């Protein structure tokens, strides 16, 4: 374990997260009308322009532009000064899923090959690593104080970064908090830092039983930031897989989650692996656990399944594995049924992390 470990998160209005939420809003819209919809949609945003592309096989009738415009408006991109708004040019390139892939999925096979990981550690009540948990809460609070006009001069977009010192594989002390926040003109960095410390940083840290001196908070290290979103930073679906998962604790399979229906194992098997890992730690079988599952396209059952507890196991690994594999049928249809994944729950996953929030079925503990 590193002596110091840093994780980051991004606000819902970050360009990559705009794309994730639009792609997942399309997934939700399709599943709402047709629970068996097959969706693989990517979004790209830049200055006054958006491209939506991918494959979709569904009985649903979808207005892609209207869905995207609704997300853009919800995220606060309503000022034409931002050079990105619901009136920006939107191009749509959607076609049907490959019939070769579709035939295998129809019989319960995996929609793609790949390996997926789930992770859990007893550093927080939700069994997530502490740095990413705090990083998520900071940007969630940053968005909240903007939307509620507690800090009325904030604009959409922002980032957080949290560094902890670790000792004996456990977080010892909070070393640094970094925030980037977009704001109106004529706001000094001094005022911004004072307001963010008072209304964002200290309230979030208090919920974790922590505090930080002002000198350990860095705000807008590059100076002023007045233009948010795609006009200054192009966004693409699936570029924040470390933010989406465990903040670089544990491994990631490499496949993004957003824009994919749950027959895509990049998504559903990652959720299943988290469910298994969380239950292992919650059952006090280990202090941390990582579960790997791997699939072959078109096949229903995993090619590989394995558990790693990094030497923290309190029972024999064989006992832990038996416990895990008895929690859930890891076939494609088994995961879909156990986690009830054919429901429109995905847009909510696309900001503040896919893991560590009890509103999602893969975060529930087995009864």
N, C-alpha and C positions, 0 to 999 in steps of 0.2 A: 504494500500500500504506500502511495506517495505521502510525504510529510504534509504537503498542502494539496488540497483538491478544490477545483473550481468548476462550477456548473453555471449555465446561462439559460435564460428563457426570453421570449419575445412577446410583445403585446399583441392583442388580437388584430390591430391595424397594421402590423408589420407586413410588407409586401408578400413574403412567402406564406404568411398565415392568411392573408386575403385569398390567395389561391387555394390553399387547403380548405378554407371554409366554403368557397364557391364550389369546388369539386365535391365536397361532402354534402352541400345543400342539394346538388343534383342527385347524388346517391339517395338522400332522404326523400326527395320528391318522387323519384322512380319507385322506391320501395313502398312509399305511401299508397301508390296506386296499384303496384304489382310487386308483392313481396318476393317474387322469384326473379326480379330484374337482375340482369348482368351488367355491371357498370365498371368501366375503366376510363376515367376522365382526368385529363390534365388541364391546368389553367396557367396561362402566362399573363402577367400584367407589366406594363411599362407606362411611360408618360402618355396619358390620354388614350390608351389603347389596351385592349384585352383580346386574347385568343383562347378559345375553349376547344379542345380537340380530344378525340378518343373513340372508344367503342361502347356501344350500348345496345343491348337486346332486351326489349321490354314491351309490354302491352300499354304502358303509360304514355300519355300525351304530355310532353313537356315544353315549356317556353323557356329555353335556356337563357336568353337575354334577360327576361323578367326575373328569373331566379338570381342571376348575377347582380342585377341592379338592386334587388332587395338586400343582398348581403353588403354591397358597397354603401348603401344608405345607412343600414344598421350600424356599420363600423364608423360612421361619422365623416365620410368623404363626400360632403355636400357643399363645400366651398370651392368655387371654380379657381381660386388662387392655388389650390393644391394641384391643379392640372391633372386631376384624376377624379372622376365623379360618375354618378349613374348615367350621365349623358355622354361619357367617353365612348369611342368606337369599340364595338364588340363584334368579333368575328367568330363564327361557330363552324367547326369541322368535325361532325360526329357521324360515324358509320356503324354498321352492325358488327358484332363480335365474329371472329373467325369461326366458320362452321366446324372445322377440325377440333378446335378447343371446345366449342359448345357441346359437341356430341359426347365427349368424355365427362363434362360437368353434369350433363343431363342424367348420367348414370351414377352420380355421387362421387366422381373423381375430383381431384384437386384442380383448381383453375390455373395453376402454375407450379413450377418447381421452386425449391428454395429452402432455406433454413431459417428458423425463427427462435427467438430467445425470450424468456421471461425472467424477471429478477425481483427479489424482495430482500429487505434487510431491516432489522429491528431498530432503526434509528429514529423513526417517527411512528405515531399511532397508526398511520395508514401503511406502514411497513415499506416506506420509500427512503431513498438516500436523502439526508438532511439538506445538502446544498441545492439540489434541484427542487425540493419541496418549497424552500424559502424563495428561490428564484421565481417559481410560478406564482406564488402568492404576491410577490412584489409587483409583477406586471399586471396581475389581476386587479390589485388595488390601484395601480396607476390608471388603468382603464376606468375603474369605478369613480375615482375622484374627478376625472375629466367628464364622464357622463353625467354625474350628479352636480357638476359645476362647483365642487368644493374648491378645486383649483381651476377657475374658469378659463384661464388663458392657455391651457394645454391643448394640443392638437393630437390627432390619432398617430399611432406609431410609437414604439419605444422598446427598450431592452433592459434586462437586468443581468447581473453577474454576481455570484456569491462565492467567496473563498473561505474554506475552513482549514484549520490545522488539525491533523489527525495524529493520534497516538494509540498504538496497539490496535489499529484498525477501527478506531472509534473517533468520532468528532470531538475534539478537545476544546477548541475556541474559534469563534468567528473572527476572521482576520480582516476582511474587506467586503464592502458592498459597493457595487457600481450600478448606476442607473443612467440610461440615456432617455431623454424625454423631449419630444418636439413641442414647440411653444410659439406663441404669437410674437410679433416683432416688439422691440422695446422692453423686453423682459430680461433683466440682468441674470447672470449665472448665480450671483449671490442670492437674489430673491428666489430663484428656482430651487437652489439647494436647500434654503431654509424651509420652503413650503413642502418639498418632497420629504425632507427629514421629518417634519412635524406630522404630515397627513398620510404619508405612505410608509416610510421605512420604520419609524418607531412603532406605529400601531401593528405592523406585520410582525416585527421581531418580538413584540410583547406577547403575541400568541404562542411563540415558541420559547418563552421564558428567557429571551435574549435582549441585549441592547448593544448599541455601537456608538462610540464617540463621533462627533461631527468630522473629525479629521480622518476617520476611517471610511468615510463616504465620498465616493467620486461621482460627480454629476456632469454629464456631457463633456467628457474628456477632450473632445475635439473642438470645443467652443460652442457658439450658438447653433441652434438647429430649428429652422422655421418652416421648412417645406417637408411634409411627411410623405411616406409611402412611395408608390411606383414612379413618381416624377423624379425621384432622386436615387431609387434603388429598385431595379427590376426584380419581380418575384416570380417564382415557379412552384407548382405543387410538389411536395415531397422533399424539399431541401432542408427540412428541420427535423430529421429523424432522431437526432440526439436530444433535442429539446422535447420531442414527442415522447421519448422513452424514459431513460433513467439518468440523463445528464452526464453520460459517459461512464457511469457505474454499470458494470455488467456489459455484455456484448449486445449488438444489434445485428439483425440478419441482413441488413443492407437494402431491403425493400421497404418503401414508404407505405403508410397506412391509408392516407386520405385519397379520395376519388375512386375507391375500390369497393365493390359489393363484398359481402362476407364469404362468397365462394372463393375469393382470392385469399390464399393462405397467408400471404404477407400480413394480412390484417387479422383474420380470425384466429390463426394459429398463434400469433403473437399475443393475442388476448387470452387464449387458452393457456399458454405457457406462463403468463403472469398470474392467472388464477391458480395454477398448480404451485408456483413458487411462493405466492402469498400464503397459501394454505399450509405449506410445509413450515414456514416460519411462524405462522400464527399457532400452529399445533406444537410449537416449541421443540420441533425435531432438529432444528438448526438455527443459528443466529443469522445466517444469510443463505440464500439458495438461488441458483440459476438453473433454469430448465431449457433444454434445447430440443426442438422437434424439427424434422426435415421431411419434405414431401417430394414426390415425383409427379409431374403433370399427368393428369388422367387417372391416377391411382387414389383409392379412397383412404388407405391407412398410411400412417407415417413410415418412412423408410428407417428413420433413426429417432430414438427418444432417449434422453439422458439427463441426469441430475448431477450438479456440482455444488457442493456446500463449502468449498474452500477451507476444509479442515475445521469448520465450526459445527459439524454434525454432532448430535447428542445420542444418536442411535446408529446402528450399522447402515451403510449406504443402501444395502439391499432392502432393508426395512423401509427406508425413506422412499425408495423407488416404488416399492409395492404400494405404499400409501398413496403416492402421487398417481400412479397409473389406474388405481381403483376409484379415483375421484371423478374421472371423466372418460367417456369413449372418445378417443382422439381421431376417429375417422372424420372426414369432412362433414357428413351429415350429423355425426355425433356432437361435434363442436357447435354447429348451427343450432341444434336442439337444446343442448345443455345451457348455452349462454343466451338463447332466445335472440339470435342476431338478425332475424329478418324483420326488424322494426326500424323506423326512421330515427335513429339515435346518434347519427354520425356527425352531423354538423357541430354538435356540442363538443365532440372530442377534439375538434381541429384547432382549439386554442387552450392554453394552460395545461397541456399534457394529456395523454391518453390514459395515464395510470395514476393511481393515488387518490381518485375521487369516487366516493361511494355511490354516486348516481349511476355508475356503469355496472352491468351484471358481472363482468370479470373481476370486479373488486369485492364481490360478496364472498363471505366465507361459507364453506360447505357445512350443511346442517348435520 
